[in-house]
Amino acid sequence: MKQYEAVIETLERFRGIATLGTLYQEVFKIKDCVWNTKTPFASIRRIVQTTEGIFKIEPGLYALNKYQKELIEQGILLRNTAKDEIFSHSYYQALLLEIGKMRNFLTYAPSQDKNKKCLQTTIGQIANTTEIPPFTFENIINRARTVDVIWFNERKMPSAFFEVEHSTDIQNSLLKFYELQDFNAQFKIVASD
């Protein structure tokens, strides 16, 4: 089996849509394909970017053309164009959670977001926890509970705070970050230009 066929088969296993992280983990489970390369992840990226029948939905998310109608019906794709899809707040939140898990962080999402859908799963299924570790005073933890995504290190201290501003302004996010500024952590707002 050729490498591009293994990528397509992996996408098929996930009902036609997968993140790069999922492809990185799952494509090597196909025993009929040999990946004799020093940079297999780069090969996967090249395949999803250049293979006919695969299209980019968003950075890090790819789908098979033949599943486009089904993805629209499921509400994953909101419009029938391969390049200009609109994604929800929970999509970007899920990506941040996946990246955090790949980097071995304990990933937190607020409990009010745990049932929000992203692709074929929910935010609660992606996050490692919906309970925030007790890393400081209760009033500060209560404020941190409203942050969209937090990565905690092995000592259960915050390493990064992320606010996703998909359809609102960033003022509320900046206020949250102001209250959490005394922690040695990164503060990121994810938004369009």
C-alpha positions in Angstrom: 0.0 0.0 0.0 1.3 3.5 -0.9 1.6 6.2 1.8 -1.2 8.4 0.3 -3.5 5.3 0.3 -2.8 4.8 4.0 -3.7 8.4 4.7 -6.9 8.1 2.7 -7.8 4.9 4.5 -7.2 6.6 7.8 -9.5 9.4 6.8 -12.1 6.8 5.8 -11.8 5.2 9.3 -12.8 8.6 10.8 -15.8 9.1 8.5 -13.8 11.3 6.1 -12.4 13.9 8.4 -9.4 14.0 10.8 -6.9 16.4 12.3 -3.2 16.1 11.6 -2.7 14.9 15.1 -5.1 12.1 14.5 -3.4 11.2 11.3 0.0 11.3 13.0 -1.2 8.8 15.6 -3.4 6.5 13.4 -1.8 6.2 10.0 1.1 4.1 11.2 -1.3 1.5 12.5 -1.9 0.4 8.9 0.5 -2.6 8.6 0.4 -2.8 4.8 2.2 0.6 4.4 5.9 1.2 5.0 7.1 4.6 6.1 10.9 4.5 5.5 11.5 8.2 5.9 13.2 10.3 8.5 10.3 12.8 8.4 7.0 10.8 8.3 4.9 13.7 9.7 6.2 16.0 6.9 5.2 13.2 4.4 1.7 13.1 5.9 1.4 16.9 5.6 2.6 16.8 2.0 0.1 14.1 1.2 -3.0 15.9 2.6 -1.9 19.1 0.9 -1.3 17.7 -2.6 -3.5 14.6 -3.0 -6.5 14.9 -5.2 -9.7 14.1 -3.2 -8.4 15.6 0.1 -9.2 19.2 1.0 -8.1 21.4 3.8 -10.9 22.7 6.0 -8.9 24.7 8.5 -5.2 24.6 9.5 -4.6 21.1 10.8 -8.0 19.7 9.7 -8.5 17.7 6.4 -11.4 15.8 4.8 -12.2 13.7 1.9 -14.1 15.3 -0.9 -16.6 12.5 -1.1 -17.7 13.2 2.5 -18.3 16.9 2.0 -22.1 16.6 1.7 -22.3 14.4 4.8 -20.2 16.8 6.8 -22.5 19.7 5.8 -25.5 17.7 6.9 -23.8 16.9 10.2 -23.2 20.6 10.8 -19.4 20.2 10.7 -19.1 22.2 7.5 -21.4 25.1 7.4 -21.0 26.0 3.7 -20.3 24.0 0.6 -16.9 25.4 -0.2 -13.6 23.7 0.5 -11.6 26.8 1.3 -13.9 29.1 3.1 -15.5 27.1 5.9 -16.9 28.7 9.0 -16.1 27.0 12.3 -17.4 27.5 15.8 -15.8 28.5 19.0 -15.7 24.8 20.1 -13.7 23.8 17.0 -10.8 26.1 18.0 -11.2 25.1 21.6 -10.9 21.4 20.7 -7.7 22.1 18.6 -6.1 23.8 21.6 -7.0 20.9 23.8 -5.6 18.4 21.3 -2.3 20.3 21.0 -2.0 20.5 24.8 -2.5 16.8 25.1 0.1 16.1 22.4 2.5 18.3 24.5 1.7 16.2 27.6 -0.2 18.9 29.5 -3.2 18.3 31.6 -5.9 20.2 29.5 -8.8 22.0 31.0 -12.0 23.2 29.5 -14.9 24.8 31.5 -17.6 22.5 32.6 -20.2 24.6 30.7 -18.5 23.7 27.5 -18.1 20.0 28.0 -21.2 19.1 25.9 -20.3 21.3 23.0 -19.8 19.4 19.8 -16.6 19.3 17.7 -16.4 17.0 14.8 -17.6 13.6 16.0 -16.9 14.2 19.7 -17.5 16.8 22.5 -15.2 19.2 24.3 -15.6 17.1 27.5 -14.3 14.0 25.8 -11.2 15.8 24.4 -10.2 17.7 27.6 -8.3 15.8 30.3 -10.4 17.5 33.0 -13.3 19.8 33.5 -12.2 20.3 37.1 -9.5 22.9 37.7 -6.6 21.9 40.0 -6.5 24.0 43.2 -3.4 26.0 42.2 -4.1 29.3 44.1 -6.8 31.2 46.1 -10.4 30.3 45.4 -11.4 33.7 44.1 -8.6 33.5 41.4 -9.5 29.9 40.6 -13.1 31.0 40.1 -12.0 33.5 37.5 -9.7 30.9 35.8 -12.7 28.5 35.6 -14.1 30.8 32.8 -11.0 30.6 30.6 -11.7 28.6 27.4 -8.6 26.4 27.6 -5.9 26.0 30.2 -2.8 23.8 30.0 -1.4 22.6 33.3 2.1 21.3 33.8 3.1 18.1 35.7 2.9 20.1 39.0 -0.7 21.1 38.2 0.3 24.8 37.8 -1.0 26.7 34.8 1.4 26.8 31.9 -0.8 28.5 29.3 -4.2 30.2 29.2 -6.2 30.5 25.9 -9.2 32.5 25.1 -11.0 31.8 21.8 -12.6 34.9 20.4 -14.6 33.6 17.5 -17.5 36.1 17.4 -16.9 38.5 20.3 -14.4 41.2 21.1 -11.3 40.5 23.2 -12.1 42.9 26.1 -13.4 40.2 28.5 -10.4 38.0 27.7 -8.0 40.8 28.5 -9.7 41.3 31.8 -9.4 37.6 32.7 -5.7 37.7 31.7 -5.2 40.8 33.8 -6.4 39.0 36.9 -4.2 36.0 36.2 -1.1 37.9 35.2 0.9 37.0 38.4 1.3 33.4 37.2 4.3 32.4 35.1 2.2 31.3 32.2 1.5 32.2 28.6 -1.6 34.2 27.8 -2.9 33.7 24.3 -6.0 35.0 22.5 -7.0 33.0 19.5 -8.9 35.2 17.0 -9.0 36.1 13.3 -6.9 39.0 12.0 
